[in-house]
Amino acid sequence: MILVTGPDGFVGTEVCRALRKRGHAVVGAQWRPAPLPEGCRSVVVGDIGPQTDWDTALRGVEVVVHLAARVHVMRDRAADPLAAFRAVNRDGTQRLAQCAARAHAKRLVFLSTVKVHGETSGGAGGKRPFTEADEPDPQDPYAVSKWEAEQALRAIESETGMAATILRPPLIYGPGVKANFRKLAELVARGVPLPLGRVRNARSLIGLSNMADAIVACVEQEKAAGKTYVVSDDDEVSSPELVRRLAAAFGRKPRLLPVPEAWLRLAGRMAGKTDAVERLLGSLVVDSGGIRTELGWKPVCSMRDELARLAQEMASCSGKEAEEIARESRE
């Protein structure tokens, strides 16, 4: 019996399907009722935080997969963003882990973020990959809250004996992705020229199928207990190469303008979009050799195939569904 938090979300839906295909019984802990993949049982727990009642959801559960989180908010209206992130991501995770340990769960698999290590990887041009051994250097409220949650899990692991497995992925993409990646995909699909032709960065990403498969591997393999892994696809791509691959998925010709990076950074500062521009220009690469060596895990889906899945999903969106996704992306 496996409890999945955020089971109707972008990653959670794929994880639930993958677990069911492997024959696991799945309980989805939701903050409000919503459709779940076939064969998954729903338990409504309300908002996740330091007071959440997990008793019913955890009954008979052996492993918890904790995916629910307060994620990046493009126009954050919270009076204290760090406090808002901590309430869900740190305090909510700590509460769940404490309750899971009391309910005699064997393990908790936690989806963290590579941003725990920082915004750009090291070395010349930021192209020395992050590994699990790199010192944490979280630089925004989201990453800080995830790093603090990781520390809370390790403390509970030491106190109770319930093992925690922590995964630190880079950006996850695939069908249903929202926010900046979807905006980029929409621009490419419409054939909008993008000023990224002279960008020479490198980015690690992970497809949704690969992310779900890595989580399943951590659920099923005892060797994952107590471990922390960075995880990614096989490919490292520059921003212009990502545009080219997206264009291929949509059957479009890539339209890349050769604008100098210095001009893009200046435009970003003038528009108050420095962080967004740096995500397009900077390098962030990871070495996922740890999970591959220790668990024998490897990606199950190529970037080409995952982008094709995304293109197919976007093409099928229409009417109200498309409007809803666009609204959530803007938010």
Number of C-alpha atoms within 10 A of each C-alpha: 15 24 29 28 25 22 30 23 17 18 23 23 19 21 28 31 20 18 22 17 11 11 9 16 16 24 24 25 26 23 17 11 13 11 10 19 18 9 14 21 14 21 19 16 19 14 14 25 20 17 12 14 17 21 13 11 21 25 15 13 19 18 24 25 26 22 21 24 23 17 13 14 14 13 8 11 8 11 8 10 15 15 14 18 23 24 20 23 29 27 20 21 27 23 20 25 27 18 17 25 21 13 16 17 23 16 27 29 26 25 21 26 21 30 24 24 23 20 20 22 24 16 9 7 14 18 19 17 19 21 21 21 10 13 11 15 14 20 13 15 18 25 27 23 26 29 23 18 22 24 14 19 28 19 14 17 19 13 11 14 16 23 24 28 23 25 24 23 23 22 17 19 23 24 21 16 21 20 17 14 15 20 15 16 23 17 16 25 22 11 16 13 13 17 17 22 20 15 19 16 21 27 25 22 23 25 26 28 24 25 26 22 21 23 20 18 18 27 22 15 11 12 13 21 19 19 18 21 25 22 30 28 24 16 14 20 18 21 22 24 19 19 24 18 21 26 22 18 21 23 12 15 15 23 18 19 13 12 14 13 19 10 11 19 18 14 14 16 13 10 9 11 13 15 14 13 17 16 16 18 23 21 25 28 25 24 19 22 18 17 23 15 10 13 17 10 18 18 18 14 18 16 24 14 14 20 25 20 18 24 22 14 14 20 12 11 13 10 8 9 11 13 12 13 18 16 12 11 17 14 13
